[in-house]
């Protein structure tokens, strides 16, 4: 059977998974590719480091040149994280005549235009199914399977670490710090989890999906994002009482005024698909004008789910499907973006607001006056009997659910409410999603 020689750069968790699939299940990949995907080289920094896969003699190397200078290697899985040296290595691989498969969403979100332009100049391609949602084939589905549609909205849980933390808080009633520690113990969260919990990771993935679905050229840093560290067990309890769960939702919505993009902890109605996504799973709801609502759910990270997506890309490159698609789509080209980003202040939503207030007459009147001045209508209010569990410095929680209002008006109203002498200096404000937007 014909061989296509491949290489792996970076034999960490995902790289080792890719090696296992290529070495242990070559018959499977050959059946789908019509040829053998032959692992020729695996480039690592430390040859002596113990690995959880058996690599044949002569395959491991610490010299990238053994890949760059080998014209028989046609495609390379570049599986190192971060921006550098990942960017430089990818450019070197392209310039040496290799097609590249990557799982590095941060690299694409930051340097996509440069890398894709260079690949096109050289007649090469870049595949990146594993860069968003791990084993869920969302890239292929949006860019190819749903190509007959105008995508209208994307709403998703794109970060498994944050979802695991929120699930722990919801199921066990534990605090954020305890849930984060458990995520780190299980290997779901890094020692420094900042990019996961502050919304950066989800924003980078959303920027990629927005480019595929809408042609948007929006740098991930321009996407409004709020992390989950503001969410407490008090909010979890109130959300359940109101019939909701809290999830970190990345969403893109195409409306006449432009493209709405955001990442934020959001109250999702219990019983709707996104609300039931548990633990470290990812899920994405996509609405197309022809197909309607489709829903993708699965492992968004981890060794073998991500390796599955990488090997699928290796097969598509080897048989020639992906290079054709790459040339046709012209991703991250210099064409003008067909959509503009709607100003964040204009984004409409219902809101959950929680304040710590003094338990005395007149407090509600002061708060509702501020909301009224900003044209924000109240849907419901919850204030329980004072208890030591929720009281802080003699103040008790007050929860307000609003009707739909602009983001800017809601933010300004909360800022003014926090200036009142009957309110603590901090508050929680989260958007509310009752049903998928159609």
C-alpha positions as CSV (number, residue, x, y, z in Angstrom):
1,X,0.0,0.0,0.0
2,X,1.2,3.5,-0.8
3,X,2.8,5.4,2.1
4,X,2.4,9.0,3.1
5,X,5.2,9.9,5.5
6,X,4.3,12.2,8.4
7,X,6.0,13.8,11.4
8,X,5.0,15.1,14.8
9,X,6.6,18.1,16.4
10,X,5.9,18.0,20.1
11,X,5.3,14.7,21.8
12,X,3.4,15.9,24.8
13,X,0.0,14.8,25.8
14,X,-1.7,15.3,22.5
15,X,1.4,14.3,20.4
16,X,1.7,11.0,22.3
17,X,-2.0,10.3,21.5
18,X,-1.4,11.0,17.8
19,X,1.6,8.7,17.8
20,X,-0.5,5.9,19.5
21,X,-3.2,6.2,16.8
22,X,-0.7,6.1,14.0
23,X,1.3,3.3,15.4
24,X,-1.3,1.1,17.0
25,X,-4.2,1.6,14.5
26,X,-2.4,2.0,11.2
27,X,-4.9,-0.4,9.6
28,X,-7.8,1.9,10.6
29,X,-6.2,5.1,9.2
30,X,-5.1,3.2,6.1
31,X,-8.7,2.1,5.5
32,X,-9.9,5.7,5.6
33,X,-6.9,7.3,3.8
34,X,-6.4,4.6,1.2
35,X,-2.7,4.7,2.1
36,X,-0.5,4.1,5.2
37,X,0.2,7.1,7.3
38,X,3.8,6.3,8.2
39,X,5.3,8.1,11.3
40,X,8.7,9.0,10.1
41,X,9.9,11.4,12.8
42,X,8.8,12.8,16.1
43,X,10.7,15.9,17.3
44,X,11.1,16.4,21.0
45,X,13.2,18.7,23.2
46,X,14.4,15.9,25.6
47,X,15.2,12.5,24.2
48,X,15.6,11.0,27.6
49,X,12.2,12.0,28.9
50,X,9.9,9.0,29.7
51,X,6.8,8.9,27.4
52,X,3.6,7.0,27.6
53,X,3.8,5.6,24.1
54,X,6.4,3.2,22.5
55,X,8.2,4.9,19.7
56,X,10.1,2.8,17.2
57,X,13.9,3.2,17.1
58,X,15.1,6.0,14.8
59,X,11.8,7.9,15.0
60,X,12.6,10.2,18.0
61,X,14.8,13.1,17.4
62,X,15.6,16.5,18.9
63,X,16.6,18.0,15.6
64,X,13.8,19.8,13.7
65,X,16.2,19.8,10.7
66,X,15.5,16.1,10.3
67,X,12.0,17.0,9.3
68,X,12.7,20.2,7.5
69,X,15.3,18.6,5.3
70,X,13.4,15.4,4.5
71,X,11.5,15.9,1.3
72,X,9.7,12.6,1.7
73,X,7.8,13.9,4.8
74,X,4.6,15.5,3.3
75,X,2.6,16.6,6.4
76,X,3.6,17.5,9.9
77,X,1.4,17.6,13.1
78,X,2.8,20.7,14.9
79,X,1.6,20.1,18.4
80,X,3.5,22.6,20.6
81,X,1.6,25.3,22.5
82,X,2.1,29.0,22.9
83,X,3.0,31.6,20.4
84,X,6.8,31.2,20.1
85,X,8.6,29.1,19.0
86,X,5.3,27.7,17.6
87,X,4.9,30.5,15.0
88,X,8.5,30.3,13.8
89,X,8.4,26.5,13.6
90,X,5.2,26.6,11.6
91,X,6.7,29.1,9.1
92,X,9.8,26.9,8.8
93,X,7.6,23.8,8.1
94,X,5.6,25.6,5.5
95,X,8.7,27.0,3.8
96,X,10.3,23.5,3.7
97,X,7.3,22.3,1.7
98,X,5.2,20.7,4.4
99,X,1.5,20.8,5.0
100,X,0.8,21.4,8.7
101,X,-1.8,20.2,11.1
102,X,-2.1,22.1,14.4
103,X,-4.2,22.1,17.6
104,X,-2.8,25.5,18.7
105,X,-5.8,27.8,18.8
106,X,-3.9,30.7,20.5
107,X,-1.4,30.7,17.6
108,X,-4.2,30.9,15.0
109,X,-6.2,33.5,16.9
110,X,-3.1,35.7,17.2
111,X,-1.2,35.0,13.9
112,X,-3.8,33.4,11.6
113,X,-3.6,36.0,8.8
114,X,0.2,35.8,8.6
115,X,0.4,32.0,8.7
116,X,-2.4,31.4,6.2
117,X,-1.2,34.0,3.8
118,X,2.3,32.4,3.8
119,X,0.8,28.9,3.4
120,X,-1.2,30.1,0.3
121,X,1.9,31.8,-1.2
122,X,3.8,28.5,-0.9
123,X,0.9,26.3,-2.1
124,X,0.7,24.6,1.3
125,X,-2.3,24.1,3.7
126,X,-2.9,24.4,7.4
127,X,-5.5,22.1,9.1
128,X,-6.8,23.0,12.6
129,X,-9.8,20.9,13.5
130,X,-8.3,20.1,16.9
131,X,-7.8,23.8,17.7
132,X,-11.5,24.3,18.8
133,X,-13.5,21.9,21.0
134,X,-11.1,18.9,20.9
135,X,-12.8,15.9,19.5
136,X,-15.9,17.7,18.4
137,X,-15.7,18.2,14.6
138,X,-17.0,21.7,14.6
139,X,-14.5,23.2,12.2
140,X,-15.4,20.8,9.4
141,X,-19.1,21.1,10.1
142,X,-19.1,24.9,10.0
143,X,-16.7,25.3,7.1
144,X,-17.9,22.5,4.9
145,X,-21.0,20.5,6.0
146,X,-23.1,23.7,6.7
147,X,-21.8,25.6,3.7
148,X,-25.2,25.8,2.2
149,X,-26.3,27.9,5.2
150,X,-25.9,31.4,6.4
151,X,-25.0,30.7,10.0
152,X,-27.2,32.9,12.2
153,X,-25.8,32.2,15.6
154,X,-23.3,30.1,17.5
155,X,-23.6,29.5,21.3
156,X,-21.2,27.2,23.0
157,X,-19.4,26.0,26.0
158,X,-15.9,26.0,24.6
159,X,-13.7,25.6,27.7
160,X,-13.9,22.3,29.6
161,X,-11.9,23.6,32.6
162,X,-14.5,26.3,33.4
163,X,-17.4,24.0,32.8
164,X,-15.9,21.4,35.2
165,X,-15.4,24.1,37.9
166,X,-19.0,25.4,37.5
167,X,-20.4,21.9,37.5
168,X,-18.5,21.1,40.8
169,X,-19.9,24.3,42.4
170,X,-23.4,23.5,41.2
171,X,-23.4,19.8,42.1
172,X,-21.4,19.8,45.4
173,X,-22.1,23.3,46.6
174,X,-18.4,24.0,47.0
175,X,-16.7,27.4,46.5
176,X,-14.8,28.5,43.4
177,X,-11.4,27.9,45.0
178,X,-12.2,24.4,46.1
179,X,-13.6,23.5,42.6
180,X,-10.5,25.0,40.9
181,X,-8.2,22.9,43.2
182,X,-10.1,19.7,42.2
183,X,-9.9,20.6,38.5
184,X,-6.1,21.0,38.9
185,X,-5.9,17.7,40.8
186,X,-7.6,15.9,38.0
187,X,-5.4,17.6,35.3
188,X,-8.3,19.6,33.8
189,X,-6.7,22.9,34.9
190,X,-3.1,24.1,34.6
191,X,-1.1,25.3,37.6
192,X,-1.8,28.8,36.2
193,X,-5.5,28.5,35.0
194,X,-5.9,32.2,34.1
195,X,-6.6,31.8,30.4
196,X,-9.2,29.2,31.0
197,X,-11.1,30.9,33.9
198,X,-10.9,34.6,32.6
199,X,-12.5,33.8,29.3
200,X,-9.4,34.2,27.1
201,X,-9.3,30.6,25.9
202,X,-13.0,30.7,24.9
203,X,-12.6,34.1,23.2
204,X,-9.7,32.8,21.1
205,X,-11.9,29.8,20.0
206,X,-14.9,32.0,19.3
207,X,-12.7,34.3,17.1
208,X,-11.9,31.3,15.0
209,X,-15.5,30.1,14.8
210,X,-16.7,33.6,13.9
211,X,-14.2,33.8,11.1
212,X,-15.3,30.5,9.7
213,X,-19.1,31.2,10.1
214,X,-19.3,34.9,9.3
215,X,-16.0,35.8,7.6
216,X,-15.3,38.1,10.6
217,X,-11.8,39.3,11.1
218,X,-12.0,40.2,14.8
219,X,-8.9,39.8,17.0
220,X,-9.9,37.7,20.1
221,X,-8.9,40.6,22.4
222,X,-11.8,42.7,21.0
223,X,-14.4,40.2,22.1
224,X,-16.0,41.3,25.4
225,X,-15.3,38.6,28.0
226,X,-15.9,38.0,31.6
227,X,-14.5,35.1,33.6
228,X,-16.0,32.8,36.1
229,X,-14.1,33.9,39.2
230,X,-16.9,36.3,40.0
231,X,-19.4,33.5,40.4
232,X,-20.1,32.3,43.9
233,X,-22.1,29.5,45.5
234,X,-24.7,32.1,46.4
235,X,-25.2,32.7,42.7
236,X,-25.5,29.0,42.0
237,X,-28.2,28.7,44.6
238,X,-30.2,31.7,43.3
239,X,-29.8,30.5,39.8
240,X,-31.3,27.1,40.7
241,X,-34.1,28.7,42.6
242,X,-34.9,30.7,39.4
243,X,-34.7,27.6,37.2
244,X,-31.3,28.2,35.7
245,X,-27.7,26.9,35.7
246,X,-24.6,29.1,35.2
247,X,-22.3,28.3,32.3
248,X,-19.5,30.2,30.6
249,X,-21.1,30.8,27.2
250,X,-19.3,32.0,24.1
251,X,-21.8,33.3,21.6
252,X,-21.9,35.0,18.2
253,X,-25.1,36.3,16.8
254,X,-25.7,37.8,13.4
255,X,-28.2,40.6,13.5
256,X,-29.0,43.5,11.0
257,X,-26.9,45.9,13.2
258,X,-23.8,43.7,12.9
259,X,-22.1,40.7,14.6
260,X,-22.6,40.3,18.3
261,X,-19.7,38.5,20.1
262,X,-19.3,37.9,23.8
263,X,-17.9,35.4,26.4
264,X,-19.5,35.5,29.9
265,X,-20.9,33.5,32.7
266,X,-24.6,33.2,31.7
267,X,-27.8,31.9,33.3
268,X,-29.1,29.1,31.1
269,X,-32.6,27.7,31.5
270,X,-32.5,24.2,33.1
271,X,-33.6,21.6,30.6
272,X,-32.2,23.3,27.6
273,X,-29.2,21.4,25.9
274,X,-26.4,23.8,27.0
275,X,-27.6,23.8,30.6
276,X,-27.2,20.0,30.8
277,X,-23.5,19.9,29.6
278,X,-21.6,18.7,32.6
279,X,-18.1,18.2,33.9
280,X,-15.3,18.9,31.4
281,X,-17.5,18.5,28.3
282,X,-17.9,21.0,25.5
283,X,-21.0,21.7,23.5
284,X,-21.9,24.0,20.6
285,X,-25.3,25.0,19.2
286,X,-25.3,26.4,15.7
287,X,-28.3,27.8,13.9
288,X,-28.3,28.0,10.1
289,X,-31.0,29.6,8.0
290,X,-31.6,26.3,6.1
291,X,-30.7,23.5,8.5
292,X,-32.1,25.2,11.6
293,X,-30.6,24.3,15.0
294,X,-27.9,21.7,15.2
295,X,-26.1,20.7,18.4
296,X,-22.6,19.2,18.9
297,X,-21.5,17.7,22.2
298,X,-18.4,15.8,23.3
299,X,-15.0,15.9,24.9
300,X,-13.5,19.3,24.3
301,X,-10.0,18.4,25.4
302,X,-7.9,15.5,26.5
303,X,-5.3,13.3,24.9
304,X,-7.3,11.0,22.7
305,X,-10.3,13.2,21.7
306,X,-7.8,15.9,20.5
307,X,-5.6,13.3,18.9
308,X,-8.6,12.0,17.1
309,X,-9.2,15.4,15.5
310,X,-5.5,15.7,14.6
311,X,-5.3,12.3,12.9
312,X,-8.6,13.1,11.0
313,X,-6.8,16.2,9.6
314,X,-3.7,14.1,8.7
315,X,-5.9,11.8,6.7
316,X,-7.7,14.6,4.9
317,X,-4.4,16.2,4.0
318,X,-2.9,12.9,2.8
319,X,-5.8,12.1,0.5
320,X,-5.9,15.7,-0.9
321,X,-9.3,16.8,0.4
322,X,-8.1,19.4,2.8
323,X,-5.7,21.2,0.4
324,X,-8.5,21.7,-2.0
325,X,-10.8,23.0,0.8
326,X,-8.0,25.3,2.1
327,X,-7.5,26.9,-1.3
328,X,-11.2,27.4,-1.8
329,X,-12.1,28.9,1.6
330,X,-9.3,31.5,1.5
331,X,-9.4,31.6,5.3
332,X,-7.8,34.7,6.9
333,X,-7.3,36.2,3.5
334,X,-6.9,39.9,2.9
335,X,-10.5,40.2,1.8
336,X,-12.5,42.8,3.7
337,X,-14.7,41.4,6.5
338,X,-18.3,41.1,5.3
339,X,-19.6,41.9,8.8
340,X,-18.9,44.6,11.3
341,X,-18.8,44.1,15.1
342,X,-21.8,45.5,16.9
343,X,-20.7,47.8,19.7
344,X,-20.8,45.9,23.0
345,X,-22.9,48.6,24.8
346,X,-25.7,47.9,22.3
347,X,-25.9,44.1,22.9
348,X,-29.3,43.3,24.4
349,X,-29.9,40.8,27.1
350,X,-31.9,40.0,30.2
351,X,-29.7,40.3,33.3
352,X,-29.3,38.6,36.6
353,X,-28.0,41.2,39.2
354,X,-27.0,40.4,42.8
355,X,-26.2,43.1,45.3
356,X,-25.4,43.0,49.0
357,X,-27.7,45.5,50.6
358,X,-28.7,46.8,54.0
359,X,-31.9,45.1,55.3
360,X,-33.9,48.2,56.0
361,X,-36.8,50.2,54.4
362,X,-36.1,52.4,51.4
363,X,-33.3,50.3,49.9
364,X,-35.5,48.9,47.1
365,X,-36.8,52.3,46.2
366,X,-33.3,53.7,45.7
367,X,-32.2,50.7,43.5
368,X,-35.3,50.7,41.4
369,X,-35.0,54.4,40.8
370,X,-31.6,53.9,39.3
371,X,-32.8,51.1,37.1
372,X,-35.7,53.1,36.0
373,X,-33.5,56.1,35.1
374,X,-31.7,53.7,32.7
375,X,-34.9,52.3,31.2
376,X,-34.4,48.9,32.7
377,X,-37.5,47.1,33.7
378,X,-37.6,44.5,36.5
379,X,-38.9,41.0,35.9
380,X,-38.6,39.6,39.4
381,X,-36.9,40.2,42.7
382,X,-35.6,37.8,45.4
383,X,-34.7,38.8,48.9
384,X,-34.7,36.1,51.5
385,X,-35.0,36.4,55.3
386,X,-31.5,37.4,56.7
387,X,-29.2,34.4,57.4
388,X,-25.6,34.1,58.5
389,X,-24.9,32.0,55.4
390,X,-25.3,34.8,52.9
391,X,-24.9,38.0,55.0
392,X,-21.7,40.0,54.6
393,X,-20.8,42.9,56.9
394,X,-24.4,43.1,58.0
395,X,-25.7,43.2,54.4
396,X,-27.9,40.6,52.7
397,X,-28.2,39.5,49.1
398,X,-30.8,41.0,46.8
399,X,-31.3,39.4,43.4
400,X,-33.0,41.2,40.5
401,X,-33.9,39.7,37.2
402,X,-34.5,42.3,34.5
403,X,-36.3,42.3,31.2
404,X,-34.2,42.9,28.1
405,X,-31.9,45.9,28.2
406,X,-28.7,47.1,26.4
407,X,-25.4,45.9,27.9
408,X,-24.2,49.5,28.3
409,X,-27.3,50.6,30.2
410,X,-27.1,47.6,32.6
411,X,-23.4,48.2,33.3
412,X,-23.9,51.9,34.0
413,X,-26.9,51.2,36.2
414,X,-24.9,48.7,38.3
415,X,-22.1,51.2,38.7
416,X,-24.5,53.8,40.0
417,X,-26.2,51.4,42.3
418,X,-22.8,50.5,43.8
419,X,-22.4,54.2,44.8
420,X,-25.5,54.0,47.0
421,X,-24.7,54.1,50.7
422,X,-27.0,51.1,51.3
423,X,-25.1,48.8,48.9
424,X,-21.7,47.0,49.2
425,X,-19.0,48.0,46.8
426,X,-19.2,44.9,44.7
427,X,-22.0,43.2,42.7
428,X,-22.5,40.3,40.3
429,X,-24.1,40.8,36.9
430,X,-24.7,38.1,34.3
431,X,-26.7,37.8,31.1
432,X,-29.7,35.4,31.0
433,X,-30.4,33.0,28.2
434,X,-33.9,31.4,28.2
435,X,-33.9,29.8,24.7
436,X,-31.4,29.7,21.8
437,X,-31.6,32.8,19.7
438,X,-33.0,32.1,16.2
